[in-house]
Amino acid sequence: MPALTKLQLLRVSETIDRVNGRIGRVVAWAALAMVLIQLAVIVSRPLGFASLWLRESLSYFNVALVLFAAAWTLRNDGHVRVDILYADAAPRTQAMIDLIGAAALLIPFMLAILWFSAPYVVRSWAIHEGSREAGGLQYVFLLKTAILLFALQMLLQGLSQAIRAALVLTGAPRGAPAQ
């Protein structure tokens, strides 16, 4: 099987960036949904309407926002790192840090999350796990599935980051992630 060319690798990276960008922009709306739901909870409480499913839905939107926007945040260099060293480094040094970080830390950690959480999620799906509270949302199995999807998204974004860093180290210009 022939090795992928730099252009093909760049296209793979851009596709991953584009998909994670779209997912991130969609789940960013979860923040607005959370504000509106919290407002509904606050307004409805004095009226005697205390809906458990409404309060639990806040957790679902929070999970969506935090887990599914993580790869988008990584793509846009929004995660915390030691910028005191990274910001002033040469592009090749930054690329080396990115490549080592993705290959030695991010990708193995996401593979471990996939490996260890898969049985947990499978068990949850097997029983269609729901809320422990009467009247709560019966989709806990979907929340647990979000763990796998998060790890897969981050794994792919780590691959994209590693591809871009490797391309910089081989002489290709450092480009911005695809929108």
VMD Tcl script that builds the backbone (N, CA, C; Angstrom):
set m [mol new atoms 537]
animate dup $m
set s [atomselect $m all]
$s set {name element resname resid chain x y z} {
  {N N MET 1 A 0.847 -1.175 0.000}
  {CA C MET 1 A 0.000 0.000 0.000}
  {C C MET 1 A 0.894 1.241 0.000}
  {N N PRO 2 A 0.671 2.149 -0.945}
  {CA C PRO 2 A 1.529 3.334 -1.018}
  {C C PRO 2 A 1.276 4.285 0.149}
  {N N ALA 3 A 2.335 4.980 0.532}
  {CA C ALA 3 A 2.228 5.958 1.610}
  {C C ALA 3 A 1.405 7.151 1.138}
  {N N LEU 4 A 0.735 7.788 2.085}
  {CA C LEU 4 A -0.055 8.969 1.763}
  {C C LEU 4 A 0.868 10.146 1.472}
  {N N THR 5 A 0.489 10.949 0.509}
  {CA C THR 5 A 1.270 12.139 0.188}
  {C C THR 5 A 0.966 13.244 1.195}
  {N N LYS 6 A 1.779 14.267 1.183}
  {CA C LYS 6 A 1.553 15.407 2.081}
  {C C LYS 6 A 0.188 16.034 1.825}
  {N N LEU 7 A -0.183 16.130 0.566}
  {CA C LEU 7 A -1.473 16.725 0.227}
  {C C LEU 7 A -2.622 15.870 0.751}
  {N N GLN 8 A -2.499 14.548 0.618}
  {CA C GLN 8 A -3.542 13.661 1.138}
  {C C GLN 8 A -3.638 13.753 2.662}
  {N N LEU 9 A -2.492 13.803 3.318}
  {CA C LEU 9 A -2.490 13.946 4.779}
  {C C LEU 9 A -3.132 15.265 5.195}
  {N N LEU 10 A -2.810 16.326 4.463}
  {CA C LEU 10 A -3.395 17.634 4.760}
  {C C LEU 10 A -4.911 17.590 4.575}
  {N N ARG 11 A -5.380 16.898 3.554}
  {CA C ARG 11 A -6.832 16.775 3.326}
  {C C ARG 11 A -7.507 16.003 4.459}
  {N N VAL 12 A -6.856 14.958 4.950}
  {CA C VAL 12 A -7.393 14.203 6.090}
  {C C VAL 12 A -7.507 15.132 7.296}
  {N N SER 13 A -6.445 15.871 7.562}
  {CA C SER 13 A -6.437 16.802 8.689}
  {C C SER 13 A -7.525 17.860 8.534}
  {N N GLU 14 A -7.659 18.416 7.355}
  {CA C GLU 14 A -8.675 19.439 7.114}
  {C C GLU 14 A -10.088 18.889 7.275}
  {N N THR 15 A -10.301 17.643 6.861}
  {CA C THR 15 A -11.612 17.016 7.016}
  {C C THR 15 A -11.943 16.843 8.494}
  {N N ILE 16 A -10.988 16.351 9.263}
  {CA C ILE 16 A -11.197 16.194 10.706}
  {C C ILE 16 A -11.488 17.555 11.338}
  {N N ASP 17 A -10.701 18.555 10.987}
  {CA C ASP 17 A -10.902 19.901 11.528}
  {C C ASP 17 A -12.284 20.445 11.171}
  {N N ARG 18 A -12.692 20.228 9.936}
  {CA C ARG 18 A -13.987 20.739 9.477}
  {C C ARG 18 A -15.131 20.060 10.238}
  {N N VAL 19 A -15.068 18.737 10.381}
  {CA C VAL 19 A -16.123 18.004 11.091}
  {C C VAL 19 A -16.193 18.445 12.550}
  {N N ASN 20 A -15.037 18.508 13.216}
  {CA C ASN 20 A -15.041 18.929 14.621}
  {C C ASN 20 A -15.461 20.384 14.771}
  {N N GLY 21 A -15.157 21.215 13.785}
  {CA C GLY 21 A -15.611 22.602 13.812}
  {C C GLY 21 A -17.122 22.694 13.729}
  {N N ARG 22 A -17.707 21.901 12.851}
  {CA C ARG 22 A -19.171 21.911 12.719}
  {C C ARG 22 A -19.839 21.398 13.988}
  {N N ILE 23 A -19.318 20.303 14.525}
  {CA C ILE 23 A -19.875 19.754 15.763}
  {C C ILE 23 A -19.775 20.790 16.874}
  {N N GLY 24 A -18.622 21.429 16.988}
  {CA C GLY 24 A -18.423 22.430 18.036}
  {C C GLY 24 A -19.374 23.600 17.912}
  {N N ARG 25 A -19.582 24.067 16.685}
  {CA C ARG 25 A -20.495 25.199 16.496}
  {C C ARG 25 A -21.941 24.806 16.807}
  {N N VAL 26 A -22.314 23.575 16.506}
  {CA C VAL 26 A -23.674 23.123 16.812}
  {C C VAL 26 A -23.876 23.003 18.320}
  {N N VAL 27 A -22.935 22.350 19.008}
  {CA C VAL 27 A -23.131 22.150 20.450}
  {C C VAL 27 A -22.932 23.435 21.238}
  {N N ALA 28 A -22.336 24.444 20.648}
  {CA C ALA 28 A -22.218 25.730 21.352}
  {C C ALA 28 A -23.600 26.289 21.684}
  {N N TRP 29 A -24.597 25.904 20.907}
  {CA C TRP 29 A -25.959 26.339 21.176}
  {C C TRP 29 A -26.503 25.723 22.463}
  {N N ALA 30 A -25.847 24.685 22.964}
  {CA C ALA 30 A -26.274 24.077 24.225}
  {C C ALA 30 A -26.181 25.086 25.364}
  {N N ALA 31 A -25.264 26.024 25.267}
  {CA C ALA 31 A -25.137 27.050 26.310}
  {C C ALA 31 A -26.421 27.889 26.382}
  {N N LEU 32 A -26.940 28.274 25.233}
  {CA C LEU 32 A -28.194 29.033 25.219}
  {C C LEU 32 A -29.340 28.177 25.744}
  {N N ALA 33 A -29.381 26.923 25.321}
  {CA C ALA 33 A -30.431 26.021 25.807}
  {C C ALA 33 A -30.367 25.889 27.322}
  {N N MET 34 A -29.166 25.800 27.868}
  {CA C MET 34 A -29.010 25.680 29.324}
  {C C MET 34 A -29.531 26.923 30.045}
  {N N VAL 35 A -29.249 28.078 29.499}
  {CA C VAL 35 A -29.732 29.327 30.117}
  {C C VAL 35 A -31.259 29.370 30.090}
  {N N LEU 36 A -31.847 29.003 28.959}
  {CA C LEU 36 A -33.307 29.041 28.842}
  {C C LEU 36 A -33.974 28.013 29.748}
  {N N ILE 37 A -33.380 26.829 29.837}
  {CA C ILE 37 A -33.938 25.794 30.713}
  {C C ILE 37 A -33.823 26.223 32.171}
  {N N GLN 38 A -32.682 26.771 32.550}
  {CA C GLN 38 A -32.516 27.228 33.934}
  {C C GLN 38 A -33.515 28.335 34.247}
  {N N LEU 39 A -33.748 29.219 33.303}
  {CA C LEU 39 A -34.753 30.270 33.492}
  {C C LEU 39 A -36.132 29.649 33.691}
  {N N ALA 40 A -36.462 28.648 32.900}
  {CA C ALA 40 A -37.755 27.971 33.044}
  {C C ALA 40 A -37.875 27.296 34.409}
  {N N VAL 41 A -36.806 26.702 34.885}
  {CA C VAL 41 A -36.817 26.060 36.210}
  {C C VAL 41 A -37.064 27.108 37.288}
  {N N ILE 42 A -36.374 28.234 37.195}
  {CA C ILE 42 A -36.507 29.293 38.205}
  {C C ILE 42 A -37.916 29.892 38.187}
  {N N VAL 43 A -38.436 30.136 36.995}
  {CA C VAL 43 A -39.765 30.746 36.873}
  {C C VAL 43 A -40.856 29.769 37.306}
  {N N SER 44 A -40.690 28.499 36.994}
  {CA C SER 44 A -41.740 27.517 37.281}
  {C C SER 44 A -41.763 27.068 38.739}
  {N N ARG 45 A -40.668 27.190 39.444}
  {CA C ARG 45 A -40.607 26.716 40.836}
  {C C ARG 45 A -41.642 27.407 41.728}
  {N N PRO 46 A -41.764 28.743 41.717}
  {CA C PRO 46 A -42.781 29.382 42.582}
  {C C PRO 46 A -44.221 29.032 42.173}
  {N N LEU 47 A -44.392 28.597 40.928}
  {CA C LEU 47 A -45.732 28.246 40.451}
  {C C LEU 47 A -46.102 26.803 40.813}
  {N N GLY 48 A -45.188 26.112 41.491}
  {CA C GLY 48 A -45.454 24.745 41.913}
  {C C GLY 48 A -45.157 23.696 40.854}
  {N N PHE 49 A -44.515 24.096 39.797}
  {CA C PHE 49 A -44.169 23.165 38.725}
  {C C PHE 49 A -42.682 22.838 38.835}
  {N N ALA 50 A -42.380 21.780 39.553}
  {CA C ALA 50 A -40.986 21.366 39.731}
  {C C ALA 50 A -40.752 20.130 38.884}
  {N N SER 51 A -40.208 20.318 37.719}
  {CA C SER 51 A -40.011 19.219 36.785}
  {C C SER 51 A -38.608 18.648 36.909}
  {N N LEU 52 A -38.538 17.388 37.305}
  {CA C LEU 52 A -37.250 16.722 37.421}
  {C C LEU 52 A -36.598 16.571 36.046}
  {N N TRP 53 A -37.391 16.228 35.033}
  {CA C TRP 53 A -36.806 16.032 33.703}
  {C C TRP 53 A -36.247 17.328 33.151}
  {N N LEU 54 A -36.857 18.448 33.525}
  {CA C LEU 54 A -36.335 19.736 33.082}
  {C C LEU 54 A -34.980 20.015 33.734}
  {N N ARG 55 A -34.876 19.732 35.035}
  {CA C ARG 55 A -33.598 19.941 35.727}
  {C C ARG 55 A -32.540 18.957 35.234}
  {N N GLU 56 A -32.941 17.708 34.998}
  {CA C GLU 56 A -31.970 16.728 34.504}
  {C C GLU 56 A -31.491 17.072 33.095}
  {N N SER 57 A -32.344 17.698 32.308}
  {CA C SER 57 A -31.944 18.054 30.947}
  {C C SER 57 A -30.769 19.034 30.953}
  {N N LEU 58 A -30.630 19.800 32.036}
  {CA C LEU 58 A -29.465 20.688 32.160}
  {C C LEU 58 A -28.166 19.883 32.123}
  {N N SER 59 A -28.167 18.735 32.782}
  {CA C SER 59 A -26.975 17.870 32.770}
  {C C SER 59 A -26.686 17.363 31.369}
  {N N TYR 60 A -27.728 17.010 30.636}
  {CA C TYR 60 A -27.544 16.491 29.287}
  {C C TYR 60 A -26.926 17.562 28.381}
  {N N PHE 61 A -27.440 18.775 28.481}
  {CA C PHE 61 A -26.877 19.858 27.675}
  {C C PHE 61 A -25.458 20.205 28.108}
  {N N ASN 62 A -25.192 20.124 29.401}
  {CA C ASN 62 A -23.842 20.385 29.896}
  {C C ASN 62 A -22.859 19.347 29.366}
  {N N VAL 63 A -23.264 18.092 29.379}
  {CA C VAL 63 A -22.421 17.020 28.828}
  {C C VAL 63 A -22.139 17.295 27.354}
  {N N ALA 64 A -23.172 17.637 26.609}
  {CA C ALA 64 A -22.994 17.914 25.178}
  {C C ALA 64 A -22.019 19.067 24.968}
  {N N LEU 65 A -22.199 20.126 25.733}
  {CA C LEU 65 A -21.350 21.305 25.573}
  {C C LEU 65 A -19.894 20.998 25.915}
  {N N VAL 66 A -19.664 20.393 27.052}
  {CA C VAL 66 A -18.294 20.152 27.517}
  {C C VAL 66 A -17.585 19.091 26.675}
  {N N LEU 67 A -18.238 17.950 26.469}
  {CA C LEU 67 A -17.558 16.854 25.780}
  {C C LEU 67 A -17.432 17.078 24.274}
  {N N PHE 68 A -18.487 17.551 23.638}
  {CA C PHE 68 A -18.446 17.655 22.185}
  {C C PHE 68 A -17.783 18.924 21.672}
  {N N ALA 69 A -17.574 19.900 22.528}
  {CA C ALA 69 A -16.842 21.103 22.112}
  {C C ALA 69 A -15.350 20.993 22.414}
  {N N ALA 70 A -14.934 19.939 23.099}
  {CA C ALA 70 A -13.525 19.787 23.488}
  {C C ALA 70 A -12.601 19.689 22.276}
  {N N ALA 71 A -12.980 18.903 21.275}
  {CA C ALA 71 A -12.134 18.757 20.083}
  {C C ALA 71 A -12.077 20.072 19.301}
  {N N TRP 72 A -13.178 20.778 19.242}
  {CA C TRP 72 A -13.226 22.086 18.575}
  {C C TRP 72 A -12.289 23.061 19.289}
  {N N THR 73 A -12.306 23.004 20.619}
  {CA C THR 73 A -11.427 23.862 21.407}
  {C C THR 73 A -9.966 23.519 21.151}
  {N N LEU 74 A -9.646 22.232 21.089}
  {CA C LEU 74 A -8.280 21.801 20.787}
  {C C LEU 74 A -7.875 22.274 19.393}
  {N N ARG 75 A -8.760 22.132 18.458}
  {CA C ARG 75 A -8.492 22.558 17.082}
  {C C ARG 75 A -8.150 24.034 17.008}
  {N N ASN 76 A -8.773 24.829 17.868}
  {CA C ASN 76 A -8.550 26.279 17.866}
  {C C ASN 76 A -7.521 26.720 18.901}
  {N N ASP 77 A -6.717 25.790 19.390}
  {CA C ASP 77 A -5.668 26.067 20.394}
  {C C ASP 77 A -6.231 26.735 21.638}
  {N N GLY 78 A -7.408 26.315 22.070}
  {CA C GLY 78 A -8.047 26.925 23.220}
  {C C GLY 78 A -7.803 26.215 24.532}
  {N N HIS 79 A -7.157 25.053 24.495}
  {CA C HIS 79 A -6.903 24.323 25.734}
  {C C HIS 79 A -5.703 24.927 26.464}
  {N N VAL 80 A -5.671 24.724 27.749}
  {CA C VAL 80 A -4.611 25.261 28.592}
  {C C VAL 80 A -3.323 24.487 28.347}
  {N N ARG 81 A -2.259 25.208 28.196}
  {CA C ARG 81 A -0.924 24.607 28.116}
  {C C ARG 81 A 0.075 25.648 28.599}
  {N N VAL 82 A 1.313 25.282 28.644}
  {CA C VAL 82 A 2.332 26.191 29.161}
  {C C VAL 82 A 2.736 27.142 28.030}
  {N N ASP 83 A 1.914 28.167 27.820}
  {CA C ASP 83 A 2.153 29.106 26.730}
  {C C ASP 83 A 3.390 29.965 26.939}
  {N N ILE 84 A 3.883 30.039 28.149}
  {CA C ILE 84 A 5.082 30.842 28.403}
  {C C ILE 84 A 6.263 30.280 27.595}
  {N N LEU 85 A 6.276 28.981 27.389}
  {CA C LEU 85 A 7.326 28.350 26.586}
  {C C LEU 85 A 6.909 28.225 25.121}
  {N N TYR 86 A 5.659 27.913 24.904}
  {CA C TYR 86 A 5.164 27.596 23.568}
  {C C TYR 86 A 4.996 28.843 22.697}
  {N N ALA 87 A 4.462 29.906 23.254}
  {CA C ALA 87 A 4.097 31.096 22.470}
  {C C ALA 87 A 5.285 31.735 21.756}
  {N N ASP 88 A 6.433 31.765 22.396}
  {CA C ASP 88 A 7.602 32.410 21.803}
  {C C ASP 88 A 8.508 31.443 21.050}
  {N N ALA 89 A 8.118 30.184 20.987}
  {CA C ALA 89 A 8.951 29.184 20.311}
  {C C ALA 89 A 8.832 29.330 18.795}
  {N N ALA 90 A 9.845 28.863 18.112}
  {CA C ALA 90 A 9.834 28.848 16.650}
  {C C ALA 90 A 8.764 27.864 16.165}
  {N N PRO 91 A 8.245 28.062 14.951}
  {CA C PRO 91 A 7.208 27.157 14.436}
  {C C PRO 91 A 7.613 25.678 14.469}
  {N N ARG 92 A 8.878 25.377 14.166}
  {CA C ARG 92 A 9.321 23.968 14.206}
  {C C ARG 92 A 9.297 23.432 15.639}
  {N N THR 93 A 9.671 24.253 16.598}
  {CA C THR 93 A 9.636 23.833 18.001}
  {C C THR 93 A 8.187 23.625 18.444}
  {N N GLN 94 A 7.301 24.524 18.047}
  {CA C GLN 94 A 5.883 24.364 18.358}
  {C C GLN 94 A 5.338 23.077 17.737}
  {N N ALA 95 A 5.738 22.823 16.506}
  {CA C ALA 95 A 5.296 21.608 15.828}
  {C C ALA 95 A 5.807 20.366 16.557}
  {N N MET 96 A 7.034 20.404 17.019}
  {CA C MET 96 A 7.595 19.269 17.761}
  {C C MET 96 A 6.820 19.049 19.062}
  {N N ILE 97 A 6.511 20.126 19.774}
  {CA C ILE 97 A 5.735 20.027 21.014}
  {C C ILE 97 A 4.346 19.454 20.713}
  {N N ASP 98 A 3.715 19.954 19.657}
  {CA C ASP 98 A 2.392 19.459 19.276}
  {C C ASP 98 A 2.432 17.978 18.909}
  {N N LEU 99 A 3.434 17.588 18.140}
  {CA C LEU 99 A 3.548 16.192 17.712}
  {C C LEU 99 A 3.786 15.271 18.907}
  {N N ILE 100 A 4.701 15.639 19.784}
  {CA C ILE 100 A 4.980 14.815 20.970}
  {C C ILE 100 A 3.753 14.777 21.881}
  {N N GLY 101 A 3.111 15.922 22.055}
  {CA C GLY 101 A 1.917 15.972 22.901}
  {C C GLY 101 A 0.801 15.085 22.376}
  {N N ALA 102 A 0.586 15.134 21.058}
  {CA C ALA 102 A -0.473 14.313 20.460}
  {C C ALA 102 A -0.106 12.828 20.492}
  {N N ALA 103 A 1.115 12.519 20.078}
  {CA C ALA 103 A 1.511 11.112 19.950}
  {C C ALA 103 A 1.766 10.434 21.295}
  {N N ALA 104 A 2.331 11.146 22.239}
  {CA C ALA 104 A 2.711 10.526 23.510}
  {C C ALA 104 A 1.660 10.686 24.604}
  {N N LEU 105 A 0.808 11.706 24.487}
  {CA C LEU 105 A -0.147 11.963 25.561}
  {C C LEU 105 A -1.605 11.849 25.107}
  {N N LEU 106 A -1.993 12.690 24.169}
  {CA C LEU 106 A -3.407 12.776 23.792}
  {C C LEU 106 A -3.933 11.475 23.187}
  {N N ILE 107 A -3.299 10.991 22.158}
  {CA C ILE 107 A -3.797 9.798 21.468}
  {C C ILE 107 A -3.816 8.576 22.390}
  {N N PRO 108 A -2.735 8.271 23.123}
  {CA C PRO 108 A -2.807 7.116 24.034}
  {C C PRO 108 A -3.881 7.274 25.118}
  {N N PHE 109 A -4.044 8.490 25.633}
  {CA C PHE 109 A -5.047 8.711 26.672}
  {C C PHE 109 A -6.455 8.507 26.118}
  {N N MET 110 A -6.715 8.979 24.919}
  {CA C MET 110 A -8.039 8.795 24.321}
  {C C MET 110 A -8.292 7.323 23.994}
  {N N LEU 111 A -7.254 6.607 23.575}
  {CA C LEU 111 A -7.402 5.165 23.347}
  {C C LEU 111 A -7.734 4.452 24.656}
  {N N ALA 112 A -7.114 4.872 25.753}
  {CA C ALA 112 A -7.405 4.281 27.062}
  {C C ALA 112 A -8.849 4.576 27.475}
  {N N ILE 113 A -9.307 5.793 27.236}
  {CA C ILE 113 A -10.703 6.123 27.560}
  {C C ILE 113 A -11.646 5.244 26.756}
  {N N LEU 114 A -11.374 5.084 25.466}
  {CA C LEU 114 A -12.214 4.214 24.634}
  {C C LEU 114 A -12.212 2.790 25.173}
  {N N TRP 115 A -11.053 2.281 25.480}
  {CA C TRP 115 A -10.900 0.899 25.938}
  {C C TRP 115 A -11.634 0.655 27.267}
  {N N PHE 116 A -11.426 1.534 28.232}
  {CA C PHE 116 A -11.984 1.311 29.558}
  {C C PHE 116 A -13.453 1.713 29.681}
  {N N SER 117 A -13.914 2.615 28.849}
  {CA C SER 117 A -15.311 3.040 28.973}
  {C C SER 117 A -16.255 2.226 28.096}
  {N N ALA 118 A -15.748 1.525 27.117}
  {CA C ALA 118 A -16.615 0.749 26.220}
  {C C ALA 118 A -17.493 -0.255 26.977}
  {N N PRO 119 A -16.948 -1.075 27.875}
  {CA C PRO 119 A -17.827 -2.009 28.602}
  {C C PRO 119 A -18.880 -1.298 29.450}
  {N N TYR 120 A -18.505 -0.187 30.021}
  {CA C TYR 120 A -19.408 0.636 30.833}
  {C C TYR 120 A -20.585 1.112 29.981}
  {N N VAL 121 A -20.299 1.565 28.778}
  {CA C VAL 121 A -21.337 2.061 27.874}
  {C C VAL 121 A -22.181 0.905 27.351}
  {N N VAL 122 A -21.549 -0.205 27.013}
  {CA C VAL 122 A -22.279 -1.370 26.505}
  {C C VAL 122 A -23.274 -1.876 27.560}
  {N N ARG 123 A -22.848 -1.950 28.817}
  {CA C ARG 123 A -23.754 -2.378 29.890}
  {C C ARG 123 A -24.936 -1.411 30.012}
  {N N SER 124 A -24.663 -0.138 29.890}
  {CA C SER 124 A -25.717 0.856 29.994}
  {C C SER 124 A -26.732 0.701 28.866}
  {N N TRP 125 A -26.252 0.437 27.659}
  {CA C TRP 125 A -27.145 0.227 26.522}
  {C C TRP 125 A -27.928 -1.072 26.681}
  {N N ALA 126 A -27.296 -2.099 27.237}
  {CA C ALA 126 A -27.957 -3.402 27.388}
  {C C ALA 126 A -29.218 -3.302 28.241}
  {N N ILE 127 A -29.203 -2.410 29.223}
  {CA C ILE 127 A -30.373 -2.264 30.094}
  {C C ILE 127 A -31.154 -0.979 29.807}
  {N N HIS 128 A -30.745 -0.265 28.764}
  {CA C HIS 128 A -31.357 1.045 28.453}
  {C C HIS 128 A -31.462 1.863 29.742}
  {N N GLU 129 A -30.309 2.067 30.354}
  {CA C GLU 129 A -30.239 2.736 31.647}
  {C C GLU 129 A -30.890 4.111 31.591}
  {N N GLY 130 A -31.687 4.373 32.613}
  {CA C GLY 130 A -32.366 5.656 32.714}
  {C C GLY 130 A -32.115 6.288 34.066}
  {N N SER 131 A -32.816 7.335 34.323}
  {CA C SER 131 A -32.679 8.067 35.580}
  {C C SER 131 A -33.076 7.181 36.756}
  {N N ARG 132 A -32.422 7.387 37.878}
  {CA C ARG 132 A -32.778 6.652 39.094}
  {C C ARG 132 A -33.999 7.268 39.767}
  {N N GLU 133 A -34.346 8.442 39.334}
  {CA C GLU 133 A -35.480 9.165 39.917}
  {C C GLU 133 A -36.740 8.939 39.084}
  {N N ALA 134 A -37.864 8.747 39.765}
  {CA C ALA 134 A -39.146 8.641 39.069}
  {C C ALA 134 A -39.434 9.987 38.397}
  {N N GLY 135 A -39.794 9.941 37.151}
  {CA C GLY 135 A -40.072 11.164 36.413}
  {C C GLY 135 A -38.846 11.795 35.784}
  {N N GLY 136 A -37.687 11.155 35.949}
  {CA C GLY 136 A -36.461 11.680 35.348}
  {C C GLY 136 A -36.317 11.210 33.907}
  {N N LEU 137 A -35.327 11.731 33.243}
  {CA C LEU 137 A -35.066 11.356 31.859}
  {C C LEU 137 A -34.519 9.926 31.796}
  {N N GLN 138 A -34.993 9.181 30.847}
  {CA C GLN 138 A -34.620 7.766 30.747}
  {C C GLN 138 A -33.549 7.531 29.682}
  {N N TYR 139 A -32.591 8.451 29.579}
  {CA C TYR 139 A -31.577 8.361 28.528}
  {C C TYR 139 A -30.156 8.407 29.073}
  {N N VAL 140 A -29.939 7.869 30.246}
  {CA C VAL 140 A -28.594 7.877 30.826}
  {C C VAL 140 A -27.624 7.125 29.910}
  {N N PHE 141 A -28.115 6.113 29.217}
  {CA C PHE 141 A -27.256 5.372 28.292}
  {C C PHE 141 A -26.704 6.285 27.193}
  {N N LEU 142 A -27.452 7.295 26.812}
  {CA C LEU 142 A -26.955 8.253 25.817}
  {C C LEU 142 A -25.868 9.144 26.405}
  {N N LEU 143 A -26.041 9.530 27.665}
  {CA C LEU 143 A -25.002 10.319 28.329}
  {C C LEU 143 A -23.693 9.544 28.385}
  {N N LYS 144 A -23.783 8.270 28.711}
  {CA C LYS 144 A -22.575 7.452 28.795}
  {C C LYS 144 A -21.960 7.231 27.419}
  {N N THR 145 A -22.776 7.174 26.393}
  {CA C THR 145 A -22.270 7.051 25.028}
  {C C THR 145 A -21.461 8.278 24.645}
  {N N ALA 146 A -21.809 9.417 25.208}
  {CA C ALA 146 A -21.078 10.660 24.930}
  {C C ALA 146 A -19.605 10.534 25.308}
  {N N ILE 147 A -19.297 9.692 26.292}
  {CA C ILE 147 A -17.896 9.478 26.671}
  {C C ILE 147 A -17.118 8.892 25.502}
  {N N LEU 148 A -17.696 7.886 24.859}
  {CA C LEU 148 A -17.025 7.262 23.710}
  {C C LEU 148 A -16.897 8.235 22.544}
  {N N LEU 149 A -17.956 8.978 22.293}
  {CA C LEU 149 A -17.924 9.932 21.180}
  {C C LEU 149 A -16.899 11.039 21.439}
  {N N PHE 150 A -16.825 11.494 22.689}
  {CA C PHE 150 A -15.818 12.488 23.071}
  {C C PHE 150 A -14.416 11.956 22.790}
  {N N ALA 151 A -14.141 10.741 23.257}
  {CA C ALA 151 A -12.806 10.167 23.082}
  {C C ALA 151 A -12.487 9.988 21.601}
  {N N LEU 152 A -13.461 9.567 20.812}
  {CA C LEU 152 A -13.246 9.398 19.374}
  {C C LEU 152 A -12.970 10.742 18.704}
  {N N GLN 153 A -13.750 11.753 19.051}
  {CA C GLN 153 A -13.525 13.096 18.500}
  {C C GLN 153 A -12.138 13.622 18.848}
  {N N MET 154 A -11.757 13.479 20.103}
  {CA C MET 154 A -10.446 13.956 20.553}
  {C C MET 154 A -9.321 13.148 19.914}
  {N N LEU 155 A -9.529 11.851 19.752}
  {CA C LEU 155 A -8.541 11.001 19.086}
  {C C LEU 155 A -8.310 11.479 17.653}
  {N N LEU 156 A -9.394 11.738 16.951}
  {CA C LEU 156 A -9.270 12.234 15.580}
  {C C LEU 156 A -8.621 13.614 15.536}
  {N N GLN 157 A -8.990 14.486 16.483}
  {CA C GLN 157 A -8.383 15.816 16.497}
  {C C GLN 157 A -6.904 15.722 16.845}
  {N N GLY 158 A -6.545 14.790 17.716}
  {CA C GLY 158 A -5.131 14.549 18.017}
  {C C GLY 158 A -4.384 14.073 16.792}
  {N N LEU 159 A -5.024 13.224 16.003}
  {CA C LEU 159 A -4.429 12.768 14.741}
  {C C LEU 159 A -4.235 13.943 13.796}
  {N N SER 160 A -5.232 14.800 13.704}
  {CA C SER 160 A -5.115 15.993 12.862}
  {C C SER 160 A -3.965 16.882 13.324}
  {N N GLN 161 A -3.866 17.061 14.635}
  {CA C GLN 161 A -2.792 17.885 15.199}
  {C C GLN 161 A -1.432 17.265 14.891}
  {N N ALA 162 A -1.333 15.955 15.014}
  {CA C ALA 162 A -0.074 15.263 14.731}
  {C C ALA 162 A 0.289 15.373 13.246}
  {N N ILE 163 A -0.703 15.254 12.378}
  {CA C ILE 163 A -0.456 15.383 10.932}
  {C C ILE 163 A 0.071 16.773 10.612}
  {N N ARG 164 A -0.592 17.789 11.119}
  {CA C ARG 164 A -0.159 19.164 10.851}
  {C C ARG 164 A 1.248 19.421 11.382}
  {N N ALA 165 A 1.526 18.916 12.574}
  {CA C ALA 165 A 2.858 19.107 13.159}
  {C C ALA 165 A 3.913 18.383 12.332}
  {N N ALA 166 A 3.614 17.169 11.911}
  {CA C ALA 166 A 4.565 16.406 11.098}
  {C C ALA 166 A 4.815 17.100 9.762}
  {N N LEU 167 A 3.767 17.673 9.194}
  {CA C LEU 167 A 3.940 18.394 7.931}
  {C C LEU 167 A 4.839 19.612 8.109}
  {N N VAL 168 A 4.679 20.317 9.210}
  {CA C VAL 168 A 5.545 21.469 9.489}
  {C C VAL 168 A 6.994 20.998 9.640}
  {N N LEU 169 A 7.182 19.892 10.341}
  {CA C LEU 169 A 8.537 19.375 10.559}
  {C C LEU 169 A 9.191 18.881 9.269}
  {N N THR 170 A 8.379 18.542 8.277}
  {CA C THR 170 A 8.926 18.105 6.988}
  {C C THR 170 A 9.014 19.242 5.975}
  {N N GLY 171 A 8.750 20.460 6.449}
  {CA C GLY 171 A 8.952 21.609 5.571}
  {C C GLY 171 A 7.713 22.249 5.008}
  {N N ALA 172 A 6.529 21.699 5.291}
  {CA C ALA 172 A 5.317 22.325 4.790}
  {C C ALA 172 A 4.981 23.536 5.668}
  {N N PRO 173 A 4.372 24.577 5.099}
  {CA C PRO 173 A 4.027 25.741 5.920}
  {C C PRO 173 A 2.922 25.407 6.901}
  {N N ARG 174 A 2.984 26.058 8.065}
  {CA C ARG 174 A 1.976 25.829 9.099}
  {C C ARG 174 A 0.712 26.583 8.701}
  {N N GLY 175 A -0.383 25.850 8.537}
  {CA C GLY 175 A -1.645 26.463 8.138}
  {C C GLY 175 A -2.648 26.472 9.258}
  {N N ALA 176 A -3.637 27.309 9.105}
  {CA C ALA 176 A -4.716 27.367 10.088}
  {C C ALA 176 A -5.644 26.192 9.864}
  {N N PRO 177 A -6.309 25.731 10.911}
  {CA C PRO 177 A -7.262 24.635 10.746}
  {C C PRO 177 A -8.393 25.039 9.812}
  {N N ALA 178 A -8.943 24.040 9.122}
  {CA C ALA 178 A -10.056 24.292 8.214}
  {C C ALA 178 A -11.282 24.697 9.016}
  {N N GLN 179 A -12.081 25.584 8.468}
  {CA C GLN 179 A -13.295 26.023 9.147}
  {C C GLN 179 A -14.333 24.982 8.954}
}
mol reanalyze $m
mol bondsrecalc $m
mol representation Tube
mol addrep $m
